[in-house]
Amino acid sequence: MGSVHQGPINRKGNEIEVAKADLARALKRVVEAEVAADASFAEREVAALDSADEAIRDYCERELQMIADSHDDDLLINGVHCRLSHKPALGFYHSLCGPLRVYRRRYREVGVRNGPTYVALELEAGLVEGATPALACSIALDRALMHSREVAESAAAKHRHFPSRTTIERIGLALGQAATEAASSIERYLRPGEKVATEAVGISVGLDRTSVPYEEVREEGTEPKTRRKTRKKPYERTPPEPVDVNYRMDYVGTVSLVDVDSATLFGLKYFATHDQGPEDIVKRMMADVRSMRRQQPNLNVSIVQDGAKELWTLVRNALKEQLGIENQNEAVDRYHLSERLAKVLKVTVPDEEERAKQLAKWEKELDEDDGTIDRIEQYIEDNAWLYGWDARATLLDTQTYIENNKDRMRYVTLRAAGLPIGSGATEGSCKSLVGSRMKRSGQRWHHEGAGSVGELRAIHQSKRLPRFWRLLHRHYTAPITPIQVEKQRAA
């Protein structure tokens, strides 16, 4: 190796180290030329970051231009003969380090009048919605985690030169929609790489609904659902269409591998808007269950969720029809039952301390005896007609709830099978997947945006995003072959 000032000696096989040393020296010269001799380290660091960004931006721009210049007038694009349809024109693309300006060509399929145009540069370089692959991947992750305002602020703090918030939103929306359309096919390739831990004893599945605020156009002549302040000054522009914010019930699904202590070893999450419906994510859930059981056929399967009848029917039928499973364990989430029992005791036991003792007693007995739920049901039936109508309605509602679900409240049997008795995975996903990202103060959504964000966030929280992205990115590429090369091959 050379000295610190000279860099490494250029021996055979040492080109990379030499090039890196040259790059470091060049960056040092740029920084020293840009900042004062007495500049602080912080100032030098910022200058180095900005200079490196500019160098990377220039490199990417030159590379893209070289690819664009290599394209002839006639090309095979994904095996289809296409011909130049427009003269080369300046195109703008976004990168982590700023905008890129490239002269590129557009092509149309030969023999097709007014057919779609293709930009060969974008397909060969794998540009995504006008962004480089690295920027698009970053936006996909950021879209799952935060609002575009936070994305822009975070990028600026890291001395990255992201595009405008509008562009970030546009790219993120398109990526989320593409991920939603491709999820079923891509997940097929991800499952074989997800190994089931040897300590796993069961699979818990759950489906639930959670509210999301949507901005929807209000019908003409109807009163607003929320009060708004009266405008005192006249509009100086055309007022927007009147809208209401309506809460709609979107769907969250989970598939969790659990150990003998009912702890989650590995969890997958799924999201669908109320417009999309739950059918597609239920199919994907069943495919994941099938993949896990192929690796360990002895895994018990349980459904743990709240008491919504239509959701139970949907999941139960899917297990039977798609996987041939009819003997799965079923449990109503223990937390939901405890909430209802607390309301019952608030009616029947006036003293707060006694009420707490009775609830604790029931909780303990539910963990020790499967017949406890029958005794609780009888207790409610005995007390239902001793109170006024409002209190009676609470008791009768809980009695019906238990009557419809008590076979799914045998928690001793479930614990013995090593399966969870609480839908914490699903209930928690409603909060982490939807609540913390889509129900922030002042937020309201359109259907496309909610579906896009929900899908990307579900993929991320399932720890699938890096592998998912590599396969999704292939949807934005296509083989580009010059016609002359193809003719030579044929000859």
C-alpha positions in Angstrom: 0.0 0.0 0.0 1.1 3.5 -0.6 1.3 6.3 2.0 -1.8 8.1 3.3 -1.2 10.9 0.8 -0.3 8.7 -2.2 -3.1 6.1 -1.8 -2.6 2.4 -2.6 -0.1 1.2 -5.2 -1.8 0.1 -8.4 -1.1 -3.6 -8.5 -3.1 -6.2 -10.5 -6.5 -6.8 -8.9 -6.2 -3.6 -6.8 -8.1 -1.3 -9.2 -11.1 -0.8 -6.9 -9.0 0.3 -4.0 -7.0 2.7 -6.2 -10.2 4.2 -7.6 -11.7 4.7 -4.1 -8.6 6.4 -3.0 -8.6 8.7 -6.0 -12.3 9.5 -5.3 -11.5 10.4 -1.7 -8.7 12.7 -2.7 -10.9 14.3 -5.3 -13.6 14.9 -2.8 -11.1 16.4 -0.4 -9.9 18.8 -3.0 -13.5 19.9 -3.8 -14.4 20.5 -0.1 -11.2 22.4 0.5 -12.0 24.7 -2.5 -15.5 25.3 -1.3 -15.1 26.0 2.5 -12.8 28.4 4.3 -9.6 27.1 5.8 -10.9 27.6 9.4 -14.3 25.9 8.7 -15.6 23.6 11.3 -16.0 19.8 10.8 -19.8 20.2 10.5 -19.4 22.7 7.7 -16.9 20.4 5.9 -19.3 17.4 6.4 -22.1 19.3 4.7 -19.9 20.4 1.9 -18.7 16.8 1.4 -22.3 15.5 1.3 -23.5 18.1 -1.2 -20.5 17.5 -3.4 -20.9 13.8 -3.3 -24.6 14.2 -4.2 -23.7 16.4 -7.2 -21.1 13.8 -8.3 -23.6 10.9 -8.1 -26.2 13.0 -9.9 -23.8 13.7 -12.7 -22.8 10.0 -12.9 -26.4 8.8 -13.1 -27.2 11.4 -15.7 -24.3 10.3 -17.9 -25.1 6.6 -17.5 -28.7 7.1 -18.5 -27.7 9.3 -21.5 -25.2 6.5 -22.6 -28.0 3.9 -22.4 -30.4 6.2 -24.4 -27.7 7.0 -27.0 -27.2 3.2 -27.6 -30.7 2.7 -28.9 -31.3 2.5 -32.6 -34.4 3.5 -34.6 -35.6 -0.1 -34.6 -35.6 -2.2 -31.4 -37.1 -5.4 -30.0 -38.8 -4.3 -26.8 -39.8 -7.4 -24.8 -39.6 -9.4 -28.1 -41.9 -7.0 -30.0 -40.6 -5.0 -33.0 -40.9 -1.3 -32.2 -39.8 1.7 -34.3 -38.8 5.3 -33.3 -42.0 7.4 -33.3 -40.7 10.7 -31.9 -37.4 12.6 -32.3 -35.2 12.5 -29.2 -36.5 14.9 -26.6 -35.4 16.0 -23.2 -36.8 14.0 -20.3 -36.6 14.6 -16.6 -36.2 11.9 -14.0 -35.8 12.1 -10.2 -33.1 10.5 -8.1 -31.9 10.6 -4.5 -29.4 13.3 -5.4 -31.6 15.6 -7.5 -33.2 15.8 -11.0 -31.6 14.1 -14.0 -31.9 15.5 -17.6 -31.7 13.0 -20.4 -32.4 13.1 -24.1 -34.4 9.9 -24.8 -36.5 8.3 -27.5 -40.0 7.0 -27.7 -41.1 4.0 -29.7 -44.3 2.4 -31.1 -45.0 -1.2 -32.1 -44.6 -1.6 -35.9 -47.9 -2.0 -37.7 -50.0 -0.7 -34.8 -51.6 2.7 -35.5 -51.7 5.1 -32.6 -50.6 2.3 -30.3 -49.0 3.0 -26.9 -45.5 4.5 -26.8 -42.6 3.0 -25.0 -39.5 4.8 -23.6 -36.7 2.2 -24.1 -34.5 4.0 -21.7 -36.9 3.6 -18.9 -37.5 -0.1 -19.5 -33.8 -0.9 -19.8 -32.7 1.1 -16.8 -35.7 0.1 -14.7 -36.9 3.6 -14.0 -40.0 3.6 -11.9 -42.7 6.2 -12.4 -40.1 8.7 -13.5 -37.7 7.9 -10.6 -34.5 5.9 -10.4 -34.8 2.4 -8.7 -33.1 3.6 -5.5 -35.4 6.6 -5.1 -38.5 4.6 -5.9 -37.6 1.9 -3.3 -37.0 4.7 -0.7 -40.4 6.2 -1.4 -42.1 2.9 -1.1 -40.6 2.4 2.4 -41.3 6.1 3.4 -44.8 5.9 2.1 -45.5 3.0 4.4 -44.0 4.8 7.4 -44.9 8.5 7.2 -46.6 11.4 5.5 -45.0 13.0 2.4 -44.3 16.1 4.5 -42.2 14.0 6.9 -40.5 12.3 3.9 -39.4 15.6 2.5 -38.2 16.9 5.9 -36.3 13.6 6.6 -34.7 13.7 3.1 -33.6 17.4 3.6 -32.0 16.5 7.0 -30.1 13.7 5.3 -28.9 16.1 2.5 -30.8 14.1 0.0 -32.5 16.0 -2.9 -35.9 14.5 -3.1 -38.6 15.8 -5.6 -41.5 17.8 -4.5 -44.2 16.5 -2.1 -46.6 16.2 -5.0 -44.2 14.0 -6.9 -43.5 11.9 -3.8 -47.3 11.4 -3.4 -47.7 10.5 -7.1 -44.9 7.9 -7.1 -45.9 6.5 -3.8 -49.6 6.1 -4.9 -48.5 4.4 -8.1 -46.2 2.0 -6.3 -48.8 1.1 -3.8 -51.4 0.4 -6.5 -48.8 -1.7 -8.4 -48.0 -3.6 -5.2 -51.7 -4.3 -4.6 -52.2 -5.7 -8.1 -49.0 -7.8 -8.0 -49.2 -9.0 -4.3 -50.8 -12.4 -5.0 -48.3 -13.4 -7.7 -45.2 -12.0 -5.9 -46.0 -13.6 -2.6 -45.9 -17.0 -4.3 -42.2 -16.5 -4.7 -41.6 -15.2 -1.2 -43.2 -18.0 0.8 -40.6 -20.7 0.1 -38.0 -18.5 1.7 -40.0 -18.1 4.9 -38.9 -21.0 7.0 -41.2 -22.2 9.8 -39.3 -22.3 13.2 -39.0 -25.8 14.7 -40.5 -24.5 18.0 -43.8 -23.5 16.3 -46.8 -25.4 17.4 -49.7 -23.6 15.7 -51.0 -21.0 13.3 -53.4 -18.3 14.4 -55.5 -16.5 11.8 -57.7 -13.5 12.3 -59.8 -11.0 10.4 -61.1 -7.7 11.7 -62.4 -4.3 10.6 -61.2 -0.9 11.7 -62.5 2.6 10.9 -60.7 4.9 8.5 -61.7 8.5 7.7 -62.6 9.0 4.1 -63.2 12.3 2.3 -66.3 11.8 0.1 -68.2 14.3 -2.0 -71.4 15.4 -0.4 -74.6 15.0 -2.4 -76.0 18.3 -3.6 -78.5 19.8 -1.2 -77.6 17.7 1.8 -76.5 19.2 5.1 -72.9 18.7 6.2 -72.3 15.9 8.7 -69.8 18.0 10.7 -70.2 21.6 11.7 -67.9 24.2 10.1 -67.3 27.8 10.8 -69.2 30.3 8.7 -66.9 32.1 6.3 -66.9 35.9 6.9 -64.8 36.9 3.9 -65.9 36.1 0.4 -64.1 33.5 -1.6 -61.5 34.9 -4.0 -61.3 31.6 -5.9 -63.8 29.0 -7.0 -64.7 27.1 -3.8 -64.0 23.3 -3.8 -66.8 20.8 -3.9 -68.3 20.3 -0.5 -67.2 17.1 1.2 -67.9 15.1 4.3 -65.5 13.0 6.3 -67.1 9.6 6.7 -65.6 6.7 8.7 -65.6 3.4 6.7 -64.7 0.0 8.0 -61.6 -1.4 6.3 -60.2 -4.9 6.7 -57.1 -6.1 8.5 -56.0 -9.7 8.5 -53.2 -11.6 10.2 -51.5 -15.0 10.1 -49.2 -15.7 13.0 -47.0 -18.6 13.9 -47.1 -19.3 17.7 -45.0 -21.3 20.1 -46.1 -23.5 23.0 -46.5 -20.3 25.1 -48.8 -18.7 22.5 -46.0 -16.2 21.7 -45.9 -15.0 18.1 -42.8 -16.2 16.3 -43.6 -14.8 12.9 -46.5 -12.7 11.7 -47.9 -11.6 8.4 -50.4 -8.7 7.9 -52.9 -7.8 5.2 -55.0 -4.8 4.4 -58.0 -4.1 2.2 -60.3 -1.1 1.9 -64.0 -1.4 2.3 -64.3 -1.0 -1.5 -61.8 -3.8 -2.2 -63.5 -6.2 0.2 -61.8 -8.9 2.3 -62.0 -11.8 -0.2 -58.6 -11.3 -1.8 -56.7 -10.9 1.4 -58.4 -14.0 2.8 -57.2 -16.0 -0.2 -53.7 -14.7 0.4 -54.0 -15.6 4.1 -55.0 -19.2 3.2 -52.0 -19.4 0.8 -49.7 -18.5 3.6 -51.2 -21.0 6.0 -50.9 -23.7 3.3 -47.2 -22.8 2.8 -46.5 -23.1 6.6 -48.3 -26.4 6.9 -46.4 -27.9 3.9 -43.2 -27.4 6.0 -44.8 -28.6 9.2 -48.1 -30.6 8.6 -48.7 -31.1 12.3 -49.3 -27.4 13.0 -52.6 -26.7 14.7 -54.8 -24.0 13.1 -56.9 -21.6 15.1 -59.2 -18.7 14.3 -59.0 -16.0 17.0 -61.1 -12.8 16.4 -64.1 -10.9 17.7 -67.7 -12.0 17.4 -68.6 -10.6 14.0 -70.6 -13.4 12.4 -69.8 -12.6 8.8 -66.1 -12.5 9.4 -66.2 -15.9 11.1 -68.1 -17.4 8.2 -65.7 -16.0 5.7 -62.6 -17.3 7.4 -64.1 -20.7 8.4 -65.3 -21.3 4.8 -62.0 -20.3 3.4 -60.2 -22.9 5.6 -62.6 -25.6 4.6 -62.8 -24.8 0.9 -59.2 -23.8 0.1 -57.3 -26.0 2.6 -59.7 -28.7 3.6 -59.5 -27.8 7.3 -62.7 -28.4 9.3 -61.4 -29.2 12.7 -59.7 -25.9 13.5 -59.8 -24.4 17.0 -61.8 -21.3 17.4 -61.8 -18.6 20.0 -63.5 -15.3 20.5 -60.9 -12.8 21.6 -60.7 -12.9 25.4 -60.4 -9.1 25.6 -63.7 -8.6 23.9 -65.4 -11.0 26.3 -63.9 -9.3 29.3 -65.2 -6.0 28.1 -68.7 -7.3 27.9 -68.5 -9.1 31.3 -67.3 -5.8 32.9 -70.5 -4.1 31.5 -72.6 -6.9 32.9 -71.2 -6.5 36.4 -71.5 -2.7 36.2 -75.3 -3.4 36.1 -75.5 -6.2 38.6 -72.9 -5.3 41.2 -73.1 -1.6 42.3 -70.0 -1.7 44.5 -66.9 -1.0 42.5 -64.6 -3.1 44.7 -66.9 -6.1 44.7 -67.3 -5.7 41.0 -63.6 -5.9 40.4 -63.3 -9.0 42.6 -66.1 -10.8 40.7 -64.5 -10.0 37.3 -61.2 -11.3 38.5 -62.9 -14.5 39.8 -64.5 -15.0 36.4 -61.2 -14.4 34.6 -59.5 -17.0 36.8 -62.2 -19.6 36.3 -62.2 -19.1 32.6 -58.6 -20.1 32.6 -59.3 -23.2 34.7 -62.6 -24.7 33.5 -64.2 -24.8 30.1 -67.7 -24.9 31.8 -67.2 -21.4 33.3 -68.8 -19.7 30.3 -72.0 -21.7 30.8 -72.3 -20.6 34.4 -71.7 -17.0 33.4 -74.4 -17.3 30.8 -76.8 -18.7 33.4 -75.9 -15.8 35.8 -76.8 -13.2 33.1 -80.1 -15.1 32.3 -81.1 -15.1 36.0 -80.5 -11.4 36.4 -81.7 -10.1 33.0 -85.3 -9.4 34.2 -84.5 -7.8 37.5 -83.6 -4.4 36.1 -85.0 -1.5 34.0 -85.0 -1.5 30.2 -81.5 0.1 29.6 -79.8 -2.2 32.0 -81.8 -5.2 30.7 -80.7 -4.4 27.1 -77.1 -4.6 28.2 -77.6 -8.0 29.8 -79.7 -9.5 27.0 -77.2 -8.3 24.4 -74.3 -10.0 26.2 -76.4 -13.1 26.8 -77.0 -13.4 23.0 -73.4 -12.7 22.4 -72.4 -15.6 24.7 -75.1 -17.9 23.4 -73.8 -17.4 19.8 -70.1 -17.8 20.6 -69.7 -19.8 23.8 -68.3 -22.8 21.9 -65.5 -20.5 21.0 -64.9 -19.5 24.7 -63.4 -22.8 25.9 -60.1 -21.2 26.7 -58.7 -24.1 28.7 -58.8 -26.4 25.7 -57.2 -23.7 23.5 -54.4 -23.2 26.0 -53.8 -26.9 26.2 -53.3 -27.0 22.4 -50.7 -24.2 22.8 -52.9 -21.7 20.9 -53.6 -18.1 21.7 -56.9 -17.0 23.4 -56.5 -13.3 22.4 -56.5 -11.7 19.0 -53.7 -9.4 20.0 -52.0 -9.9 16.7 -55.1 -8.8 14.8 -56.2 -6.1 17.2 -52.7 -4.8 17.5 -52.4 -4.7 13.7 -55.5 -2.6 13.5 -53.6 0.0 15.5 -50.1 -0.4 14.1 -51.1 -1.0 10.5 -54.0 1.5 10.3 -54.4 3.6 13.4 -50.9 5.0 13.7 -50.5 5.8 10.0 -54.0 6.5 8.7 -55.8 8.1 11.6 -53.6 10.9 12.6 -55.1 14.3 13.6 -56.7 15.9 10.6 -56.1 13.0 8.2 -58.7 12.0 5.7 -58.2 9.6 2.7 -59.4 8.9 -0.8 -59.9 5.2 -1.6 -56.9 4.9 -3.9 -54.5 6.5 -1.4 -55.8 4.4 1.5 -55.4 1.2 -0.4 -51.9 2.2 -1.6 -50.6 3.1 1.8 -52.3 0.2 3.6 -50.8 -2.4 1.1 -47.2 -1.0 1.4 -47.4 -0.8 5.2 -48.7 -4.4 5.5 -45.9 -5.6 3.3 -43.4 -3.7 5.4 -44.8 -4.9 8.7 -44.7 -8.5 7.4 -41.0 -8.0 6.9 -41.3 -8.7 3.2 -40.7 -5.3 1.7 -37.0 -5.7 0.6 -37.7 -9.1 -1.2 -41.1 -7.9 -2.4 -39.5 -4.8 -4.0 -36.9 -6.8 -5.9 -39.7 -8.7 -7.6 -42.0 -5.7 -8.0 -39.2 -3.8 -9.7 -39.1 -6.4 -12.5 -42.5 -5.1 -13.6 -40.9 -1.9 -14.7 -38.2 -3.5 -16.9 -38.1 -5.2 -20.2 -35.4 -6.7 -22.5 -34.3 -4.3 -25.2 -32.5 -5.8 -28.2 -31.3 -4.0 -31.4 -32.8 -5.4 -34.5 -29.3 -5.8 -36.1 -28.2 -8.0 -33.2 -31.3 -10.2 -33.5 -30.7 -10.6 -37.3 -27.1 -11.7 -36.6 -28.3 -14.3 -34.1 -30.9 -15.6 -36.6 -28.2 -15.9 -39.3 
